[in-house]
Amino acid sequence: MESGAKEEGKVLGYNSKKVKKVAILSTLAALLDDPILADVPKKPSLSDVDTLINLELGSAMCISIFKLDGTSFDVAVMNSATVKDLKLAIKKKVIELEQSKMGHRHISWRHVWANFCLAHHNGKLLDDDAALHDFGVRNNSQ
């Protein structure tokens, strides 16, 4: 009877949370190496994946952000997003890009938004609570 309990303990060890987590993370890493999933961040959150799924379904939009230094990057936000949501997506993307290039680096976002603003078709996006579609921002806008 004791040998059966020991074997059952060994089997339960294989199903432990750590083993499951390692298996999920290795599967996720393998999936993220697929070129089809190149737009998924290396450490995606549930909201990142949800936004990308909604982008494929048409209920989210991809916006190209052009910086003053001539570089650009794309962010995805929901169709109902506000200027604040866009700023949060930009912040997340810039932090991700900076960490992949230079490691940990602190950016004062209060300073950035106090000295620079977003613009679309010569209109400044100053009201954080305003919906992006009110400014004419649509899928593939710049």
C-alpha positions, 0 to 999 in steps of 0.5 A: 500500500505504501509503494502505491502512495509513493508512486502516486506522489511521484506522478503528482510531482510531474503535474506540479505547478512549476512543471506546468508553468515551465511547459507553458513557457517553453511552448509559448517561447516556441510559438513566439519564434514563429514568423507569423507571430512576429508582432507579438511582444516577447513577454506578452500580457493578456491585454497584448494578446487580446488587442492583437486578436481584436486587431485580426477581428477588426475591432482594433486598429494599428496606428503608425507613430512617427517620432521627431528623430525620423523613426517609427513604430506601430501600436495596436489599440481598440477602435474605442480607444482614447488618447490616454489609451494610445499614450499607454500603448506608446509608452509600453512599446517604447519601453519594450524597444528600449529594453531590447536595445539598451537594457533597463532605462528610465524615461520620464513620461511626465516630461515627455507628455509635458513637452511633446504632444501627439498630432494627427492631420495637423490637429493636436491630441491634447484631451486624454479623455477624447476618443481617437475616432473623434480626431479621424484616427482609423486603422493604419493612421499615422 
